[in-house]
């Protein structure tokens, strides 16, 4: 009987260790090239168009879909050529976009790159990486009330992403890679539940054996 209990304990320990390791094995990773951008353009009466790219990187062992999410912008500053791309494992893509400015002034915008598995067998978790854009433009003065027009800026998904203080100034080449991993919750919960059940079962057998109810 003692050997059976030892095997139960070893199995529980192995499952717990597997559950800890599974955070990295079954997690989804999101990478973008520019988590924070600061631009200081200067232009004349003709306005200016700034060409940039958002670099997205798939370090996951499965295909992911990356979708760009923007807030409603009354000034229509940011335009992506496409708001959705599919990345194979270990693939990197550039998502070109333009920033169109008519007037000088200070602008702040957020763009979220949402990563999610294409195949349902890889899980249903998604992860959003935020690119914060700060623009300090020297140009023609905006008409009165221009900056009073409400613009909805997408909220940062605090549970899914973090930001650093890296700054990219006046360049179209991404300088920083930012990465976050998120574990697949359903797999994690399932493994922990199984471990708890086995632990309780082993403990019950131990108590029964100690009471002499099993020969």
Backbone bond lengths (Angstrom), bond angles and torsions (degrees), N, CA, C in turn:
res aa  C-N    CA-C-N  psi(-1)  N-CA   C-N-CA  omega(-1)  CA-C   N-CA-C  phi
1 X - - - 1.477 - - 1.521 111.33 -
2 X 1.350 114.68 -37.52 1.459 118.35 -179.29 1.511 112.15 -61.40
3 X 1.372 116.44 -36.01 1.455 119.61 178.92 1.510 112.46 -64.76
4 X 1.347 117.09 -36.18 1.468 120.90 178.38 1.516 110.90 -63.89
5 X 1.332 116.21 -42.32 1.471 120.54 -179.66 1.523 110.43 -64.05
6 X 1.330 116.10 -41.75 1.467 119.69 178.91 1.528 110.55 -61.30
7 X 1.346 116.52 -40.95 1.454 120.08 178.52 1.521 111.33 -63.73
8 X 1.352 116.80 -39.26 1.467 120.40 177.16 1.522 110.85 -61.37
9 X 1.319 116.16 -45.64 1.471 120.59 -178.65 1.526 110.18 -63.09
10 X 1.333 116.93 -44.07 1.470 120.42 178.91 1.525 111.32 -61.57
11 X 1.340 116.27 -39.56 1.461 120.13 179.53 1.518 111.36 -64.78
12 X 1.336 116.24 -42.43 1.467 120.29 179.48 1.520 110.65 -62.98
13 X 1.340 116.94 -44.66 1.464 120.65 179.49 1.525 110.55 -61.48
14 X 1.328 117.11 -42.87 1.465 121.01 179.41 1.517 111.44 -61.94
15 X 1.353 116.93 -40.94 1.459 120.11 179.65 1.516 111.91 -66.64
16 X 1.315 116.63 -38.47 1.460 120.00 178.76 1.529 110.11 -64.93
17 X 1.340 116.86 -43.70 1.461 120.12 177.60 1.523 110.87 -62.70
18 X 1.338 116.65 -40.13 1.458 120.55 178.38 1.520 110.83 -63.71
19 X 1.330 116.87 -37.10 1.464 120.81 179.76 1.520 111.00 -65.00
20 X 1.335 116.15 -39.30 1.467 119.61 178.90 1.522 110.20 -66.39
21 X 1.351 116.13 -44.96 1.458 119.99 -179.58 1.523 111.12 -64.99
22 X 1.332 116.67 -32.66 1.469 120.52 -176.16 1.514 112.64 -64.62
23 X 1.334 118.46 -17.02 1.461 119.83 176.87 1.522 110.84 -59.27
24 X 1.344 116.37 -39.12 1.453 118.88 179.31 1.521 112.10 -87.16
25 X 1.347 116.97 -30.83 1.460 120.17 -177.74 1.522 111.16 -70.83
26 X 1.346 116.87 -44.94 1.456 120.98 -174.69 1.521 113.01 -100.08
27 X 1.343 117.78 6.11 1.449 119.82 -179.69 1.516 111.21 -76.41
28 X 1.334 115.72 159.20 1.462 120.15 174.60 1.523 107.79 -105.30
29 X 1.313 115.66 135.49 1.456 122.41 -177.67 1.519 109.85 -108.38
30 X 1.324 116.09 138.10 1.465 121.09 176.07 1.525 109.04 -126.16
31 X 1.314 115.97 132.19 1.464 121.04 177.69 1.518 110.16 -132.24
32 X 1.322 115.82 136.10 1.461 121.35 171.93 1.521 108.43 -131.50
33 X 1.336 115.13 159.84 1.449 119.79 -176.16 1.513 114.52 -82.07
34 X 1.331 117.36 -29.48 1.460 120.19 -173.47 1.526 111.04 -134.85
35 X 1.327 118.25 90.61 1.454 119.16 177.00 1.530 112.94 -71.54
36 X 1.327 116.45 -20.86 1.475 119.65 -179.99 1.525 108.91 -148.16
37 X 1.331 115.62 132.48 1.461 121.01 -178.74 1.521 108.80 -129.05
38 X 1.327 116.57 133.36 1.468 121.73 172.34 1.524 107.65 -124.79
39 X 1.312 116.47 123.45 1.464 122.13 -179.94 1.527 109.45 -119.96
40 X 1.345 115.51 143.45 1.466 121.63 177.81 1.540 108.74 -131.33
41 X 1.337 117.20 67.47 1.473 119.61 -177.99 1.526 111.67 -78.38
42 X 1.323 114.21 157.82 1.462 121.29 175.09 1.526 107.63 -133.28
43 X 1.335 117.37 132.53 1.459 119.42 -176.34 1.527 110.02 -149.24
44 X 1.339 114.72 170.32 1.466 120.43 -176.13 1.523 109.96 -102.99
45 X 1.313 116.54 -156.61 1.460 121.83 -175.29 1.536 112.79 -63.04
46 X 1.330 117.25 -21.97 1.461 120.15 -174.94 1.531 112.95 -78.72
47 X 1.303 117.19 -8.25 1.460 118.93 -176.22 1.512 111.30 79.52
48 X 1.338 116.42 -172.21 1.459 119.52 -175.92 1.530 109.80 -152.82
49 X 1.332 115.05 145.93 1.462 122.19 172.33 1.521 108.35 -120.39
50 X 1.321 116.71 123.31 1.465 122.48 -179.05 1.521 108.65 -105.49
51 X 1.325 116.49 124.84 1.457 121.62 178.71 1.533 110.21 -96.09
52 X 1.329 114.67 128.68 1.465 119.48 -179.92 1.524 109.01 -142.19
53 X 1.322 115.35 171.43 1.460 120.30 174.70 1.524 108.39 -133.70
54 X 1.319 115.53 147.31 1.457 122.47 170.78 1.530 106.40 -105.49
55 X 1.341 116.32 115.81 1.457 120.72 -178.29 1.523 109.56 -88.82
56 X 1.330 115.61 125.73 1.464 120.77 178.79 1.528 108.24 -118.42
57 X 1.333 116.93 138.84 1.460 122.87 -171.80 1.515 109.19 -129.32
58 X 1.313 116.44 130.03 1.462 121.25 178.04 1.521 109.98 -105.30
59 X 1.320 117.00 102.47 1.458 122.36 176.23 1.522 112.29 -94.37
60 X 1.325 116.95 5.78 1.464 120.89 -179.18 1.525 110.73 -82.03
61 X 1.327 118.22 155.32 1.471 121.04 179.80 1.525 112.88 -82.92
62 X 1.326 117.44 18.89 1.456 122.01 179.50 1.528 108.94 -145.32
63 X 1.337 115.64 164.34 1.463 121.33 -178.91 1.528 110.42 -70.98
64 X 1.327 116.16 140.38 1.465 120.67 177.86 1.528 109.47 -128.20
65 X 1.321 114.70 155.40 1.459 121.53 170.88 1.526 107.88 -105.35
66 X 1.305 116.12 132.38 1.462 121.61 176.51 1.520 108.13 -112.75
67 X 1.317 116.08 121.58 1.463 120.98 -179.52 1.517 109.82 -119.68
68 X 1.319 115.91 132.68 1.466 121.36 178.70 1.522 109.18 -86.51
69 X 1.318 116.03 129.71 1.462 122.37 179.22 1.524 108.46 -117.95
70 X 1.321 116.68 124.35 1.469 121.36 178.89 1.519 109.55 -122.16
71 X 1.324 114.85 157.61 1.454 119.65 171.99 1.522 109.85 -79.87
72 X 1.323 116.54 166.11 1.467 120.71 177.21 1.530 108.73 -72.63
73 X 1.321 115.47 123.12 1.457 121.66 -173.66 1.530 109.66 -117.50
74 X 1.324 116.20 109.12 1.461 120.19 -178.48 1.531 111.77 -64.20
75 X 1.347 116.79 -25.83 1.462 120.74 -178.71 1.524 111.98 -92.57
76 X 1.323 116.82 -6.43 1.465 122.11 176.79 1.525 111.32 51.39
77 X 1.333 115.08 50.97 1.462 120.05 -176.49 1.524 113.08 -71.01
78 X 1.336 116.64 -43.06 1.465 121.21 -169.93 1.524 109.97 -109.16
79 X 1.335 116.22 128.71 1.462 121.40 177.94 1.525 109.26 -131.60
80 X 1.344 116.90 120.18 1.459 122.08 175.24 1.526 109.72 -92.39
81 X 1.324 116.30 144.14 1.466 119.96 175.64 1.526 110.29 -64.01
82 X 1.328 116.71 -38.00 1.457 122.47 173.81 1.516 107.35 -146.72
83 X 1.331 116.23 145.47 1.464 118.94 -177.68 1.532 112.12 -101.57
84 X 1.350 116.88 9.85 1.464 119.10 -177.68 1.528 110.51 -151.02
85 X 1.340 115.95 132.32 1.460 121.09 175.24 1.523 108.83 -137.33
86 X 1.341 115.36 157.15 1.455 122.05 177.01 1.527 108.14 -114.56
87 X 1.314 115.70 131.28 1.455 120.97 -177.14 1.520 110.84 -117.90
88 X 1.328 115.82 129.87 1.451 121.08 172.28 1.531 109.03 -75.86
89 X 1.333 118.35 164.81 1.471 119.98 177.92 1.529 111.46 -53.38
90 X 1.340 116.16 134.52 1.471 123.81 178.35 1.529 113.18 63.72
91 X 1.323 117.17 22.75 1.459 120.53 178.07 1.527 110.82 -98.50
92 X 1.333 115.47 144.49 1.464 122.63 176.79 1.519 108.91 -119.87
93 X 1.326 116.68 135.21 1.462 121.07 178.94 1.521 109.57 -132.31
94 X 1.328 114.81 153.42 1.458 121.15 173.94 1.523 108.52 -108.81
95 X 1.318 116.36 130.59 1.457 122.15 177.99 1.531 107.71 -106.98
96 X 1.343 117.66 98.76 1.469 120.43 -177.27 1.532 112.00 -67.44
97 X 1.319 114.98 145.25 1.456 120.46 173.36 1.519 109.15 -151.32
98 X 1.321 115.20 163.27 1.460 120.61 178.05 1.519 109.93 -121.23
99 X 1.317 115.12 151.06 1.468 122.52 172.84 1.521 106.43 -116.19
100 X 1.318 116.55 118.09 1.465 121.86 -175.33 1.527 109.92 -109.06
101 X 1.328 115.20 117.67 1.465 120.95 -178.98 1.523 110.14 -115.94
102 X 1.324 115.68 131.65 1.465 121.31 175.00 1.521 111.75 -101.17
103 X 1.341 114.86 -30.54 1.463 119.48 -174.55 1.523 110.28 -132.88
104 X 1.318 114.21 158.98 1.447 119.77 173.80 1.522 110.33 -74.89
105 X 1.319 115.70 166.10 1.455 120.04 179.61 1.526 111.12 139.16
106 X 1.316 114.62 -173.59 1.464 121.03 -178.95 1.532 109.76 -107.69
107 X 1.318 115.83 129.47 1.458 122.25 -179.15 1.530 109.27 -127.13
108 X 1.320 115.87 145.34 1.467 121.34 172.92 1.527 108.09 -135.79
109 X 1.312 115.35 128.91 1.462 121.10 178.40 1.526 109.65 -138.16
110 X 1.339 115.14 154.70 1.462 121.38 175.21 1.520 109.03 -124.69
111 X 1.319 114.91 139.32 1.457 121.65 174.12 1.528 107.56 -127.65
112 X 1.330 116.45 130.57 1.464 120.98 178.74 1.528 109.25 -108.27
113 X 1.327 115.64 129.88 1.461 121.74 171.30 1.524 107.20 -100.22
114 X 1.326 116.35 109.61 1.465 121.88 -176.25 1.531 109.95 -95.11
115 X 1.343 116.34 120.35 1.462 122.55 179.51 1.525 108.89 -100.00
116 X 1.338 116.66 133.53 1.462 120.50 176.44 1.527 109.39 -149.49
117 X 1.348 118.05 144.81 1.467 120.80 179.40 1.530 111.20 -64.13
118 X 1.329 116.63 143.11 1.463 121.00 176.67 1.525 110.47 -80.06
119 X 1.322 116.46 -41.09 1.458 121.81 -179.67 1.519 109.97 -89.16
120 X 1.326 116.51 128.63 1.469 120.53 -177.63 1.520 112.41 -62.74
121 X 1.324 117.56 -24.45 1.466 119.98 -179.37 1.517 112.17 -68.22
122 X 1.338 117.34 -17.79 1.466 121.35 178.06 1.518 112.14 -85.80
123 X 1.338 117.16 -0.98 1.459 120.96 179.67 1.510 111.19 110.16
124 X 1.322 115.16 172.46 1.466 120.47 -177.91 1.524 112.11 -116.54
125 X 1.333 116.82 6.87 1.452 119.72 -178.59 1.525 111.00 -71.71
126 X 1.324 116.32 146.26 1.462 121.68 173.71 1.519 108.45 -126.50
127 X 1.319 114.92 158.80 1.462 120.32 -176.99 1.509 109.02 -139.51
128 X 1.321 117.55 128.86 1.457 121.75 -177.92 1.508 112.34 -107.35
129 X 1.327 117.06 125.47 1.459 122.73 174.31 1.526 109.10 -104.89
130 X 1.313 116.98 132.45 1.464 122.17 -174.42 1.528 110.89 -100.99
131 X 1.325 115.59 135.12 1.460 121.83 169.30 1.529 107.59 -111.07
132 X 1.319 116.93 112.53 1.468 122.88 179.43 1.518 109.19 -90.35
133 X 1.312 116.89 128.06 1.456 121.69 -178.93 1.529 110.69 -116.09
134 X 1.321 115.54 125.50 1.458 122.14 177.01 1.535 107.16 -121.07
135 X 1.324 116.40 123.11 1.460 121.30 -176.83 1.523 108.97 -122.88
136 X 1.336 115.61 123.37 1.469 122.00 177.01 1.533 106.19 -117.57
137 X 1.331 115.65 96.62 1.464 120.73 -170.15 1.521 111.27 -103.50
138 X 1.336 114.29 138.49 1.459 121.23 171.15 1.528 107.38 -104.47
139 X 1.334 115.71 114.52 1.459 119.71 -177.16 1.517 110.34 -167.70
140 X 1.314 117.75 -166.58 1.469 121.27 -179.46 1.527 111.03 -56.46
141 X 1.282 115.45 145.12 1.466 119.88 -179.39 1.525 110.26 -70.55
142 X 1.320 115.33 135.07 1.465 120.86 -179.37 1.525 110.38 -71.93
143 X 1.332 118.05 148.58 1.475 120.26 177.04 1.514 110.97 -64.75
144 X 1.304 115.46 158.10 1.461 120.89 -177.78 1.535 110.44 -59.42
145 X 1.329 114.82 132.44 1.460 121.00 179.01 1.518 114.65 87.64
146 X 1.334 117.40 -3.16 1.473 120.12 -176.98 1.527 111.62 -60.20
147 X 1.303 116.54 -44.40 1.465 120.25 -178.05 1.525 112.48 -84.75
148 X 1.335 116.28 -1.90 1.463 119.50 175.53 1.526 111.65 -84.98
149 X 1.332 117.21 -11.98 1.463 120.77 179.20 1.511 109.29 -64.72
150 X 1.324 118.10 123.33 1.465 119.60 -176.52 1.521 112.13 -63.84
151 X 1.318 115.10 135.79 1.454 122.23 176.02 1.517 108.22 -128.77
152 X 1.320 116.68 126.08 1.458 120.89 179.40 1.517 109.38 -85.04
153 X 1.330 116.10 116.94 1.461 121.34 177.93 1.522 107.52 -100.20
154 X 1.328 116.99 127.66 1.465 120.02 -177.28 1.518 110.38 -61.02
155 X 1.327 115.02 141.70 1.452 120.42 -179.72 1.528 110.55 -75.78
156 X 1.321 115.72 143.46 1.457 120.53 175.77 1.517 109.61 -70.83
157 X 1.345 118.72 124.93 1.465 120.22 178.45 1.526 110.08 -73.77
158 X 1.318 116.70 91.31 1.460 121.28 -169.75 1.513 113.25 -60.24
159 X 1.348 117.89 -29.60 1.454 119.47 -179.17 1.519 112.18 -79.90
160 X 1.326 117.74 -13.16 1.449 120.38 -173.36 1.518 114.34 -112.84
161 X 1.306 118.73 -12.66 1.457 117.54 -174.48 1.510 111.15 -150.54
162 X 1.325 114.28 160.79 1.447 121.30 174.86 1.511 108.07 -134.65
163 X 1.331 116.60 162.71 1.454 121.40 179.83 1.511 109.55 -123.86
164 X 1.322 116.28 155.11 1.453 119.26 171.76 1.519 108.20 -118.82
165 X 1.336 116.50 -174.17 1.452 120.21 -174.48 1.529 112.62 -100.52
166 X 1.307 117.32 16.94 1.452 119.91 -178.09 1.526 110.52 -67.85
167 X 1.316 116.28 137.24 1.458 121.62 -177.50 1.520 110.20 -119.93
168 X 1.316 116.77 134.28 1.459 122.11 174.09 1.516 106.86 -116.02
169 X 1.343 117.14 119.41 1.458 120.65 -174.60 1.521 110.49 -115.87
170 X 1.339 115.06 124.66 1.470 122.02 171.66 1.529 113.16 49.99
171 X 1.312 116.74 52.19 1.452 120.49 177.83 1.512 108.91 -147.17
172 X 1.320 117.02 147.94 1.456 120.08 176.87 1.522 111.40 -100.42
173 X 1.319 117.43 3.58 1.458 121.09 179.84 1.519 109.86 -101.22
174 X 1.342 118.83 122.25 1.463 119.91 177.85 1.529 111.30 -59.45
175 X 1.313 116.68 134.95 1.452 121.58 -176.80 1.521 113.42 -108.49
176 X 1.322 116.51 -16.93 1.450 119.81 -171.48 1.510 110.44 -131.15
177 X 1.301 116.80 140.24 1.452 120.91 171.83 1.510 108.14 -110.01
178 X 1.317 116.48 130.44 1.455 122.10 -179.23 1.511 108.92 -121.58
179 X 1.321 117.06 132.15 1.466 120.39 -172.03 1.521 110.45 -133.23
180 X 1.316 115.38 140.96 1.464 122.23 173.71 1.509 108.10 -138.14
181 X 1.326 116.16 140.86 1.467 119.99 174.53 1.513 109.08 -114.91
182 X 1.330 114.60 144.96 1.450 120.19 177.80 1.516 108.79 -133.91
183 X 1.319 116.73 127.70 1.457 120.28 -178.04 1.517 110.67 -73.44
184 X 1.337 115.88 150.90 1.457 121.23 174.57 1.519 108.18 -75.01
185 X 1.321 117.54 111.10 1.459 122.42 -172.71 1.506 113.90 -62.31
186 X 1.344 118.32 -39.22 1.459 120.18 -176.22 1.522 111.61 -66.10
187 X 1.319 117.85 -40.06 1.465 121.02 178.61 1.521 110.25 -66.96
188 X 1.326 115.75 -43.84 1.467 121.31 179.89 1.520 111.13 -59.37
189 X 1.316 117.23 -48.52 1.463 121.44 -178.72 1.524 110.59 -64.94
190 X 1.330 117.06 -40.69 1.458 120.13 -179.92 1.517 112.64 -62.70
191 X 1.324 116.84 -42.63 1.465 120.33 -179.88 1.524 110.98 -66.66
192 X 1.328 116.47 -43.12 1.463 119.56 179.50 1.525 111.03 -64.57
193 X 1.338 116.46 -39.50 1.461 119.67 178.56 1.521 110.83 -61.80
194 X 1.342 116.87 -44.46 1.458 120.73 178.67 1.523 111.19 -62.39
195 X 1.332 116.08 -41.29 1.464 119.66 179.73 1.525 111.19 -63.32
196 X 1.340 117.02 -41.12 1.459 120.48 -179.96 1.529 110.94 -65.41
197 X 1.344 115.72 -42.30 1.466 119.67 179.43 1.525 110.94 -61.73
198 X 1.324 116.29 -45.17 1.463 119.51 179.63 1.529 111.68 -65.76
199 X 1.317 115.79 -37.58 1.463 119.31 179.09 1.526 110.91 -64.27
200 X 1.341 115.95 -45.53 1.465 119.65 178.94 1.526 110.56 -63.17
201 X 1.353 116.34 -40.03 1.457 119.47 178.07 1.509 112.59 -62.97
202 X 1.330 116.17 -43.56 1.461 119.68 177.97 1.513 112.36 -64.57
203 X 1.337 115.81 -38.64 1.459 119.83 179.15 1.522 110.93 -65.86
204 X 1.351 116.32 -38.55 1.460 120.07 178.12 1.520 111.18 -64.24
205 X 1.342 116.93 -41.42 1.463 120.39 177.18 1.522 111.51 -62.97
206 X 1.323 115.93 -38.92 1.460 119.73 179.19 1.525 111.24 -63.53
207 X 1.343 116.21 -43.25 1.465 120.03 179.95 1.529 110.69 -64.18
208 X 1.344 115.48 -44.14 1.473 119.54 179.34 1.525 110.58 -61.38
209 X 1.327 115.72 -41.39 1.474 119.63 179.70 1.519 111.51 -65.91
210 X 1.335 116.45 -42.40 1.463 120.56 179.29 1.533 111.42 -63.28
211 X 1.310 117.61 -33.33 1.465 121.08 179.47 1.527 111.67 -79.19
212 X 1.313 116.73 -4.47 1.443 119.96 177.20 1.507 114.54 78.48
213 X 1.322 116.71 19.21 1.458 119.45 -178.47 1.524 111.42 -82.70
214 X 1.354 115.39 -16.37 1.461 119.09 176.13 1.526 108.90 -113.40
215 X 1.290 117.60 133.97 1.470 123.51 -178.99 1.528 109.45 -101.55
